[in-house]
Amino acid sequence: MPDRRDFLFRSASSGLMLGGFLFRPLEETLAQSTSKVNRHSAPSDLRITDMRYAVVMNGSFRCPVLRIDTNQGIYGLGEVRDGASWRYAMFLKSRILGMNPCNVELIFKRIRQFGYHGRQGGGVSGVEMALWDLAGKAYQAPVYQLLGGKYRDRVRLYADTPEGRDEADFSEKVRKRIFDEGYTFLKMDFGIELLKGIPGTVANSNFWDIGRQWTNEPGTYGATEHPFTQVQITDKGLALLAERVGRVREKIGYEIPLASDHYGHFDHNNAIRLGRAVEKYRLAWLEDLIPWRFTEQWKTISDAIETPTLTGEDIYLKEEFVKLIDRRAVDIVHPDLATAGGILETKKIGDYAEERGVAMAMHFAGSPVSFMANVHCAAATQNFVALEHHSVDVDYWPSLVRTARPMIEKGYAIVPESPGLGVELDEEVFKRHLDKEHPGYFLPTPEWDKDRSWDRLWS
C-alpha cells in the first residue's frame, strides 16, 4: 500500500510539474528543468584565461605539470613529458588564451605544428591532456567516456625488474614485484654496457665508451645513432647477455611475460644476432633495438627473428607510426602519450594499428597526472596490451595526488569514474617534492601571454 501511495503521489506531482511547464515562458521552463544539473561549468561559455606550471621530481625524473585555468573557476591538469622543459608548453599559452578548452581537437590542430619527436612533443601533448581534463570536468564525465567509452575497468601494468646488488638482493626484488606488489608483467634491461671492461665481448670498444649510453654530447657514443658506431657483439658477449636473461626467466618462470629494453648502440645486423641469442626465453618484446626512424631496417630485423619487436616512445603524431605499421616493420607499437600528441592522438594510433592487426603497448615514466591520462586512453583502446609503470620504487609517487579510488591495485591501474582525468594534486606533498632548481608552485606567467608570431603554414 505505501508503494502504491508513493507512486500516485509522484505521478500527480509530475503531472502538476508538466502542467506548470506548459504555461510558463521557455526560459523559465528550461531553468526549472535544469535546476538540478551541475552548472559548475557552462561548457559553451568556457574560456581559457591562464596557464601555469610546477616542476615536480619523480625520483630522478623531472616532470613539469601544467594547469590551465578558465573563466569559470575550473582548471585542467596536464604534464610535459618527463625530463623535458616546461618551455615546450608555455610558449603555446599565447596561442590558446581565450579559446574554449572543450574544443580539444580544434586547439590541438592549432598547436600541433609546434611539437616534434622525442621530448619536444611534450608541450603539445601536455596541453592536450589538460584540455581533456577540463572537458571532462565541464561535462561531468571521465575522459574515457568522451573518447567513446571503455573496453576495460582495469589497465594491466608492466614494471621494471632492477638488477640487485647481488644474486640474493635481485631474487628478493623479483619476489617483491610478483608476490607483494602483484605485477603480472615485467620488463628488464640487458645492454652491452654490462660488458664494459670484459675482454673479448665487444668489437670497437677501444674507440667508444660503451658504458655511456645516456650521454648526449656531440661525438660521444651516447649521441651517435646505432648504425654509425660499427660496434659489434662477439659470441662471448652474446652468451653473457643471454645468461642474464636466463637468470631472470629462471626466477619468474614462463607464465609471466618478460619484456626487454636498453641494449646499446649497434646496427640491425647485431640486433638480429642478439634477438636470435635470446629467442628461447620467449621475451614479450625487444624494445628500441635501433632508432625508430629506420623503417626498412626494422622490417629486416622483424622478418629475421621470432621475438616480437617494438618501438615508438619517441614518435610524435600518428604519421610515422603509420609507416611502421603499413610496412609491418614492428610487431607492436609503443607510443609515449606525452610525446605522441596526447590522449586522442594516442588512441588514434592504437585504432589504426588495430585495424591492421598490430597491438599497442604504452610507454610511461612520469607523474600520476600523466599516468591517469594514459589509463583513460588505455581503457578506451581495444588493442592495448600493457602500460609501463616506471615509478614502482618511488615511495611518495602515489601521494602526489588525491583520487576517489586507489590508482593501482595488485599490478593493475583502476580506471577512474570521476570527471576529467580523475586526479587532483595533493598540494602539501607535491610542494615537498618540487625541483630544487625550479621551486615555484604555479606562479603567474605573464611573460608567456603574448606572441606576435605569424604561425600559418600556407599562403
Secondary structure, 3 states (H helix, E strand, C coil): CHHHHHHHHHHHHHHHHHHHHHCCCHHHHHHHHCCCCCCCCCHHHCCEEEEEEEEEEECCEEEEEEEEEECCCCEEEEECCCCCCCHHHHCCHHHHCCCCCCCHHHHHHHHHHHCCCHHHHHHHHHHHHHHHHHHHHHHCCEHHHHCCCCCCCEEEEEEECCCCCCHHHHHHHHHHHHHHCCCCCEEEECCHHHHCCCCCCEECCCCCCCCCCCCCCCCCCCCCCHHHCCCEECHHHHHHHHHHHHHHHHHHCCCCCEEEECCCCCCHHHHHHHHHHCHHHCCCCEECCCCCCCHHHHHHHHHHCCCCEEECCCCCCHHHHHHHHHCCCCCEECCEHHHHCCHHHHHHHHHHHHHCCCEEEEECCCCHHHHHHHHHHHHCCCCEEEEEECCCCCCCHHHHEECCCCCEECCEEECCCCCECCCEECHHHHHHCECCCCCCECCCCHHHCCCCCCCCCCC
